[in-house]
Amino acid sequence: MQDIYIAGTGIWYPEDIITNDEIVSSFNSYVDNFNEQNKQMINDGQIEPLAHSSTEFIEKASGIKTRHVIDKKNILDINKMMPSVEHEDASKLSIHAIAGIEAAKKAMISANIESTEIDAVILGTSHAARNYPSVAIEIQNELGIDGYAYDMLVGCSSTTFAINNAFSDISSGLAETILVINPEISTPFVNYAKRDIHFIFGDGCVATIISKNKTSENCYKIIDRKLITKFSNNIRSDWSYLVRAANNDKTFDDLLFYQNGNSVFKEVCPMVAEFISSQLKNNGMKPSEISRFWLHQANSRMVNLIVSKVIGSDEFDSSLAPLPIEKFGNLASAGSMFAFNLHNNLESGDKGLICSFGAGYSVCSIIVQKT
């Protein structure tokens, strides 16, 4: 089988930064207003009072210290508590396309290629901008890329699933070089009035060049790919075009992103650790041969627990499993390749493992080796 490489990557993120102190101050002000406005119902036992958040709670639960977002002002405004965006419109580029193009240009520079050398664009994301036309085709058109393009959704595993699809297309002879783009504009879907969710997500985008050619000095050969899905309702987002026609009522709380965090932690961590361990064993590799684990940035506790289970020790250097979540927040599917982009300074011959996991449940793990 021919060798196929990650030839280059690029990232984009907005300039606005929200600190934990800022997001806690906003949330707690909202809580105080809510409790005051609903004082009588709370006193009568009809509803429960809302509880304050804290920086200590956020950092213990997630490891997040800051997050980059598309609209800090309106997210922190307790009368708005969401970013301000415009409707998708044929007269302008979508926000996903703008982010994707910026990341793609950096990835092409990293891979030392031009857009004319790309045969396809695959866009994977957790949050679709629209039903059609495909944002991948929009980006393809703007960059002047011939060939084909399409969007796909696999929750927080969308990036590695898309890389897997690119590998398969190149392996089959359908293409030689593919641009994978993963825009995650998550903040419009966050319920900033919920204590266990308000701090989690940031906005960002990663682009990856997958090619059968070693186009740069920083190529990583893809050694193995492994995927699995297992149905779970513990992470859901029910907003869709069906909402318009639904004959029963649901609140935004019911339709936006929500999760049963404790169940996700208890179920996903051992599932992913066993999955990775099995993959390494099937490839005749010991965990000690992996120089870097670039994992989905769900939260720092999950990353550290999974790695500790795989290597069989709670003690390991923090460089083994980078945590860009501390600065960028949870970037949904883009998180694992953000970690790769920012921390891929391995030596020739060193091996690493990229793994995304999320709603579904879905998991995709990719073993790579620095050329």
C-alpha positions as CSV (number, residue, x, y, z in Angstrom):
1,M,0.0,0.0,0.0
2,Q,1.3,3.5,-0.9
3,D,2.3,5.9,1.8
4,I,-0.1,8.7,2.6
5,Y,0.9,11.8,4.7
6,I,-0.3,14.6,6.8
7,A,1.7,17.2,4.8
8,G,0.7,20.4,6.6
9,T,-1.8,22.0,8.9
10,G,-3.1,25.5,9.6
11,I,-5.3,27.0,12.3
12,W,-7.6,30.0,12.6
13,Y,-9.2,31.5,15.8
14,P,-10.9,34.8,16.5
15,E,-9.1,37.6,18.4
16,D,-11.7,38.0,21.2
17,I,-10.7,36.3,24.4
18,I,-12.9,35.6,27.4
19,T,-11.3,34.7,30.7
20,N,-12.8,32.5,33.4
21,D,-13.3,35.5,35.7
22,E,-15.2,37.4,32.9
23,I,-17.5,34.6,32.0
24,V,-18.2,33.8,35.7
25,S,-19.0,37.5,36.4
26,S,-21.5,37.5,33.5
27,F,-23.1,34.2,34.5
28,N,-23.4,35.1,38.2
29,S,-25.0,38.5,37.3
30,Y,-27.5,36.6,35.2
31,V,-28.1,34.2,38.2
32,D,-28.7,37.0,40.6
33,N,-31.2,38.7,38.2
34,F,-33.0,35.4,37.7
35,N,-33.3,34.6,41.3
36,E,-34.5,38.1,42.2
37,Q,-37.1,38.1,39.4
38,N,-38.4,34.7,40.4
39,K,-38.1,35.2,44.2
40,Q,-41.7,34.4,45.0
41,M,-41.7,31.2,42.9
42,I,-38.5,30.1,44.5
43,N,-39.8,30.8,48.0
44,D,-43.0,28.8,47.2
45,G,-40.9,25.9,46.1
46,Q,-42.2,26.0,42.5
47,I,-38.7,26.4,41.0
48,E,-35.1,25.9,42.2
49,P,-32.8,28.9,42.6
50,L,-29.9,29.0,40.2
51,A,-26.4,28.6,41.7
52,H,-23.3,30.7,41.1
53,S,-20.4,29.5,39.0
54,S,-16.8,30.1,39.9
55,T,-13.3,30.1,38.3
56,E,-12.3,27.3,40.6
57,F,-15.2,25.2,39.5
58,I,-14.4,25.7,35.8
59,E,-10.7,25.0,36.1
60,K,-11.3,21.9,38.2
61,A,-14.1,20.6,35.9
62,S,-12.4,21.3,32.6
63,G,-8.9,22.8,32.8
64,I,-10.0,25.7,30.7
65,K,-8.6,29.1,31.6
66,T,-9.6,31.2,28.5
67,R,-11.4,30.8,25.2
68,H,-11.3,32.6,21.9
69,V,-14.8,33.6,20.7
70,I,-16.4,35.4,17.7
71,D,-18.2,38.0,19.8
72,K,-17.1,38.6,23.4
73,K,-19.3,41.6,24.0
74,N,-22.7,39.9,23.3
75,I,-21.8,36.6,25.0
76,L,-21.0,38.5,28.2
77,D,-24.1,40.7,28.0
78,I,-26.6,39.1,30.4
79,N,-29.5,40.4,28.3
80,K,-28.1,38.6,25.2
81,M,-25.8,35.8,26.3
82,M,-25.0,34.7,22.8
83,P,-22.8,36.0,19.9
84,S,-24.4,38.3,17.4
85,V,-24.3,36.8,13.8
86,E,-26.0,37.4,10.5
87,H,-28.2,35.0,8.6
88,E,-26.6,32.9,5.9
89,D,-27.0,34.8,2.7
90,A,-26.0,34.2,-0.9
91,S,-24.5,37.7,-1.1
92,K,-21.6,36.9,1.2
93,L,-19.3,34.2,2.4
94,S,-20.5,32.1,5.3
95,I,-18.6,32.5,8.6
96,H,-17.6,28.8,8.4
97,A,-16.1,29.5,4.9
98,I,-14.2,32.6,6.1
99,A,-12.6,30.6,9.0
100,G,-11.9,27.6,6.7
101,I,-10.2,29.7,4.0
102,E,-7.9,31.4,6.6
103,A,-6.9,28.0,8.1
104,A,-6.6,26.4,4.6
105,K,-4.2,29.1,3.4
106,K,-1.9,28.5,6.3
107,A,-2.1,24.7,5.8
108,M,-1.1,25.1,2.1
109,I,1.9,27.2,3.1
110,S,2.8,24.6,5.7
111,A,2.5,21.8,3.1
112,N,4.3,23.8,0.4
113,I,1.5,23.4,-2.1
114,E,-0.8,25.6,-4.2
115,S,-4.6,25.3,-4.5
116,T,-4.2,24.0,-8.0
117,E,-2.5,20.9,-6.6
118,I,-5.5,20.0,-4.5
119,D,-8.0,17.5,-5.9
120,A,-10.8,17.7,-3.3
121,V,-12.1,19.5,-0.2
122,I,-13.7,17.6,2.7
123,L,-15.3,19.7,5.5
124,G,-16.1,18.0,8.8
125,T,-17.8,19.8,11.6
126,S,-20.0,19.4,14.6
127,H,-22.3,22.4,13.7
128,A,-23.5,22.8,10.1
129,A,-23.8,26.3,8.8
130,R,-26.7,25.4,6.6
131,N,-28.2,22.4,4.7
132,Y,-27.0,23.4,1.3
133,P,-25.0,24.4,-0.7
134,S,-22.1,22.7,0.9
135,V,-19.6,25.0,2.7
136,A,-16.9,22.7,1.3
137,I,-17.9,23.6,-2.2
138,E,-18.1,27.3,-1.3
139,I,-14.5,27.1,0.0
140,Q,-13.5,25.1,-3.1
141,N,-14.9,27.8,-5.3
142,E,-13.1,30.6,-3.4
143,L,-9.8,28.9,-3.5
144,G,-10.0,27.9,-7.1
145,I,-9.7,24.2,-6.5
146,D,-10.8,21.7,-9.2
147,G,-12.4,18.3,-8.3
148,Y,-15.0,17.6,-5.7
149,A,-16.0,18.8,-2.2
150,Y,-18.6,17.8,0.4
151,D,-19.6,18.4,4.1
152,M,-19.9,15.8,6.7
153,L,-21.0,15.6,10.4
154,V,-19.8,13.2,13.1
155,G,-19.9,15.4,16.1
156,C,-16.5,15.9,17.8
157,S,-15.0,13.1,15.8
158,S,-15.6,15.0,12.5
159,T,-12.0,16.0,12.0
160,T,-10.4,12.6,12.2
161,F,-13.3,11.0,10.4
162,A,-12.8,13.5,7.6
163,I,-9.0,12.7,7.5
164,N,-9.9,9.1,7.3
165,N,-12.1,9.7,4.3
166,A,-9.3,11.7,2.6
167,F,-6.9,8.8,3.2
168,S,-9.4,6.3,1.7
169,D,-10.0,8.5,-1.4
170,I,-6.3,8.9,-2.0
171,S,-5.7,5.2,-1.3
172,S,-8.3,4.3,-3.9
173,G,-6.8,6.6,-6.6
174,L,-9.7,9.0,-6.5
175,A,-7.4,11.9,-5.5
176,E,-3.7,12.6,-4.8
177,T,-4.0,15.6,-2.4
178,I,-7.1,16.6,-0.3
179,L,-7.7,19.6,1.8
180,V,-9.6,18.7,5.1
181,I,-11.2,21.7,6.8
182,N,-12.9,21.7,10.2
183,P,-14.5,24.9,11.2
184,E,-16.1,24.9,14.7
185,I,-18.1,28.0,15.4
186,S,-19.6,26.6,18.5
187,T,-20.6,29.6,20.6
188,P,-23.9,30.4,18.8
189,F,-25.1,27.0,20.0
190,V,-24.0,27.3,23.7
191,N,-26.6,28.0,26.4
192,Y,-24.7,30.5,28.5
193,A,-27.4,30.4,31.1
194,K,-26.6,26.8,32.1
195,R,-23.9,26.4,34.8
196,D,-22.5,23.1,33.6
197,I,-22.2,24.4,30.0
198,H,-21.6,28.1,29.9
199,F,-17.8,27.9,30.1
200,I,-17.0,25.0,27.8
201,F,-16.6,26.1,24.1
202,G,-14.5,28.4,22.1
203,D,-14.5,29.1,18.3
204,G,-11.7,28.0,15.9
205,C,-10.9,26.1,12.7
206,V,-8.2,23.7,11.6
207,A,-7.2,22.7,8.1
208,T,-5.1,19.7,7.1
209,I,-3.5,18.7,3.9
210,I,-3.5,14.9,3.2
211,S,-1.4,13.8,0.3
212,K,0.4,10.8,-1.2
213,N,3.4,13.1,-1.8
214,K,5.9,14.3,0.8
215,T,5.5,18.0,0.0
216,S,7.2,19.5,3.0
217,E,9.9,18.8,5.6
218,N,7.3,18.3,8.4
219,C,5.3,15.4,7.0
220,Y,3.8,12.7,9.1
221,K,3.1,9.3,7.5
222,I,-0.3,7.8,8.4
223,I,0.4,4.3,9.7
224,D,-3.0,3.2,10.8
225,R,-6.6,4.4,11.2
226,K,-9.3,2.9,13.4
227,L,-12.9,4.0,13.8
228,I,-15.9,2.9,16.0
229,T,-19.4,4.3,16.8
230,K,-21.7,3.3,19.6
231,F,-25.1,5.0,20.0
232,S,-25.6,7.2,23.0
233,N,-28.0,10.1,23.9
234,N,-25.7,11.5,26.5
235,I,-24.5,14.3,24.1
236,R,-27.3,15.7,21.9
237,S,-28.2,18.7,19.7
238,D,-31.8,18.6,18.4
239,W,-31.9,21.8,16.5
240,S,-32.8,21.2,12.8
241,Y,-35.0,22.2,9.9
242,L,-37.7,20.0,11.5
243,V,-38.1,22.5,14.3
244,R,-40.3,24.7,12.0
245,A,-42.8,21.9,11.4
246,A,-42.8,20.3,14.9
247,N,-46.2,20.0,16.5
248,N,-44.9,19.8,20.0
249,D,-43.1,22.5,22.0
250,K,-39.5,22.4,23.1
251,T,-37.5,25.2,24.7
252,F,-34.1,26.4,23.5
253,D,-32.7,24.4,26.4
254,D,-34.0,21.2,24.9
255,L,-32.9,22.0,21.3
256,L,-29.4,23.4,21.9
257,F,-26.3,21.5,22.8
258,Y,-26.6,19.5,26.1
259,Q,-24.9,16.6,27.7
260,N,-24.9,14.4,30.7
261,G,-21.4,15.2,31.6
262,N,-20.8,12.7,34.4
263,S,-22.1,9.8,32.2
264,V,-20.0,10.9,29.3
265,F,-16.9,11.0,31.5
266,K,-17.5,7.6,33.0
267,E,-18.4,5.9,29.7
268,V,-16.1,7.6,27.2
269,C,-12.8,7.5,29.0
270,P,-12.5,3.8,29.4
271,M,-14.0,3.2,26.0
272,V,-11.4,5.4,24.3
273,A,-8.5,4.1,26.4
274,E,-9.4,0.5,25.5
275,F,-9.9,1.5,21.9
276,I,-6.4,3.1,21.6
277,S,-4.7,0.3,23.5
278,S,-6.3,-2.3,21.2
279,Q,-5.1,-0.3,18.1
280,L,-1.6,-0.1,19.4
281,K,-1.6,-3.8,20.2
282,N,-2.9,-4.7,16.7
283,N,-0.1,-2.7,15.2
284,G,2.5,-4.4,17.4
285,M,3.3,-1.2,19.3
286,K,3.9,-0.5,22.9
287,P,2.4,2.6,24.5
288,S,5.9,3.7,25.3
289,E,6.6,4.0,21.5
290,I,4.1,6.9,21.2
291,S,5.9,10.2,21.7
292,R,2.8,12.4,21.6
293,F,-0.9,11.9,22.1
294,W,-3.0,14.6,20.3
295,L,-6.4,13.9,21.8
296,H,-9.8,15.6,21.5
297,Q,-9.8,18.6,23.9
298,A,-13.0,17.7,25.7
299,N,-11.5,18.6,29.1
300,S,-8.1,18.1,30.6
301,R,-9.3,15.5,33.1
302,M,-10.5,13.2,30.3
303,V,-7.3,13.6,28.3
304,N,-5.1,12.9,31.3
305,L,-7.2,9.9,32.4
306,I,-7.2,8.3,29.0
307,V,-3.5,8.7,28.5
308,S,-2.8,7.4,32.0
309,K,-4.9,4.3,31.3
310,V,-3.1,3.7,28.0
311,I,0.4,4.0,29.3
312,G,-0.4,2.4,32.7
313,S,0.7,5.3,34.9
314,D,-0.7,8.4,36.4
315,E,2.7,10.1,36.2
316,F,3.8,11.5,32.8
317,D,5.3,14.6,31.3
318,S,2.7,17.1,30.3
319,S,4.3,17.4,26.8
320,L,3.1,13.8,26.1
321,A,-0.5,15.0,25.9
322,P,-0.7,18.7,25.0
323,L,-3.7,20.7,26.3
324,P,-4.5,23.7,24.1
325,I,-7.9,23.5,25.8
326,E,-6.4,25.7,28.5
327,K,-6.1,28.6,26.1
328,F,-8.8,27.9,23.5
329,G,-11.5,26.0,25.3
330,N,-13.2,23.0,23.8
331,L,-13.0,23.4,20.0
332,A,-15.3,20.4,19.3
333,S,-13.9,18.4,16.4
334,A,-11.0,20.7,15.7
335,G,-9.4,20.2,19.1
336,S,-7.2,17.2,18.4
337,M,-5.7,18.7,15.3
338,F,-5.2,22.1,17.1
339,A,-3.1,20.1,19.5
340,F,-1.2,18.5,16.6
341,N,-0.7,21.9,14.9
342,L,0.7,23.6,18.0
343,H,2.8,20.6,19.3
344,N,4.1,18.5,16.4
345,N,7.8,19.1,16.9
346,L,8.8,15.4,17.0
347,E,12.0,13.9,15.6
348,S,12.2,11.8,12.5
349,G,10.9,8.3,13.2
350,D,9.0,9.3,16.3
351,K,5.4,8.1,16.4
352,G,2.3,9.9,17.6
353,L,-1.4,9.3,17.9
354,I,-4.3,11.6,17.0
355,C,-7.7,10.7,18.5
356,S,-11.1,12.4,18.4
357,F,-14.1,11.2,20.3
358,G,-17.6,12.7,20.9
359,A,-21.3,12.6,20.3
360,G,-22.5,9.4,18.9
361,Y,-20.5,8.0,20.6
362,S,-17.9,8.2,17.9
363,V,-14.2,7.6,18.0
364,C,-11.5,7.8,15.3
365,S,-7.8,7.2,16.1
366,I,-4.9,7.7,13.7
367,I,-1.3,6.6,14.3
368,V,1.3,8.7,12.5
369,Q,5.1,8.8,12.2
370,K,7.3,11.8,11.6
371,T,9.2,11.3,8.3
